[in-house]
Amino acid sequence: MTATAHLGLPLIEAAQAQKHVTHNEALRILDAAIQIAVADRSRTTPPAAPAEGERHIVAAGAAGAWNGQAQAIATWQDGAWAFLAPKQGWCVWSVADDVLLVFDGARWRDLRDLRVSLDNAARLGVNTTAAAPNLLSVKSNAALFAAIDPADGGSGDVRVQLAKSGAGNTASVVFSDAYSGRAEFGLTGSDAFKLKVSADGANWVEALTIDPAGGGCALPRGLALTGVAAPPQLTADQNDYAPAGLGAAAVLQLWSDAARSLTGLAGGAEGRIVCVVNVGSQPLTLASDSAASAAANRFSLGGDVAISARQAALLRYDAAAARWFLIAGGVDRGAWTPYTPTVTPGGGSFGAVTATGAYKRIGKTVFLRVSIAVANIGSAVSYFYVTLPPGMTPAGHCILAANNLSTNVLMVASAAAGAGIIVFTRFDNLSIGVTSGQTVGATGSIELA
């Protein structure tokens, strides 16, 4: 008996007896194969009580009545299983998978696994309806673009390109709140990269512009250094300084009880910028290349940098040099200028007094270091004057700190004193003083008139 080429429908032969049998067989095949839907494609054994006309794709490794029928379409007809051998291009709908399957000549393939071309499609909407001007519309909680690995014939790279038609047009990405723009970056109206923001979707402010020729970055609006570390008052010089909060700060606010120095700052990383602000009334000195701190925490400033009261210094860390460098601020990098102060008795009783000193003058601020050697001291209240460097007159009271004393003593400079710094060397009722043969050191700053 002959059959048709595609569906294998039996043909009625000439002078054939019982032609109705052949005709009915052909109708059964048509009923099983046309507009076909199968219950599933994963069974290896027939269902126990199939309904008339029930169809399945026989999975590999099938047994029982389905043995040897892998990939065939099994259909229950007249109390028995009939099998249709699929041909390349047959399509079936799998109810269990909720997907259309296509037979490629060897196996049934999920339509989603096929290489489908959508060239010149008018529009495409994923989980939504696409309409002009959004010819591609996607409604999803996430989107993924993954590179094709070299092993699969790709480069391993992934790049999304937005191409505009001319220099005056726009190629950008817009971020919206309920479809009202709030931020945009890209080539907006020119070939310069720009970042702009909006509070209402109508009025836009440019926050950043990068020149395409030289790469220069312009900030049309203000730049804020946020993240402030404000540790407690410094009461001593600091080595490898690492106050709480420094790691997350761009601004380090410091204040001290007297003139203090920092020999190193922890937390350095390539390119990190920290603004050190002196919010107190005493000078702070960044000691350059001081061995008191670990090498990776040191400052490399070409000389000590003093930060006056209410002044700041901007530092940048260079990982290659493992040092903090000065970008801006501070008040001085130069060496100290030595001078010999004149010591004048003010009251009390003491023997020979000699003094040495050094200073830095920055504008109307003088930074002093004075060392005073006292031969012997009497029992009464004793003090003396130490002159300032030549040609310098204090504008008012200025505070300095002394060391080597039994208690921290403040020395006050006053324009009214005429001779310079007033140094109290003994004050019996407070048990403050120095003993014979001791050297008193003083450091601090003086504001000039």
Beta strands, then each sheet from edge to edge (+ up, - down):
strand 1: 37-38
strand 2: 55-57
strand 3: 73-77
strand 4: 80-84
strand 5: 91-94
strand 6: 99-103
strand 7: 108-110
strand 8: 124-126
strand 9: 136-138
strand 10: 170-177
strand 11: 180-188
strand 12: 193-198
strand 13: 204-210
strand 14: 217-218
strand 15: 228-229
strand 16: 251-254
strand 17: 260-262
strand 18: 273-278
strand 19: 284-286
strand 20: 305-307
strand 21: 312-318
strand 22: 323-329
strand 23: 337-339
strand 24: 343-347
strand 25: 353-362
strand 26: 365-374
strand 27: 382-386
strand 28: 398-403
strand 29: 410-413
strand 30: 421-427
strand 31: 432-433
strand 32: 439-447
sheet 1: 1+ 5+ 6- 7+
sheet 2: 2+ 3- 4+
sheet 3: 8+ 9+
sheet 4: 10+ 11- 12+ 13- 14+
sheet 5: 15+ 16+ 18+ 21- 22+
sheet 6: 17+ 19+ 20-
sheet 7: 23+ 25- 26+ 32- 28+ 29- 30+ 27- 24+
sheet 8: 23+ 25- 26+ 32- 28+ 29- 30+ 31-
end
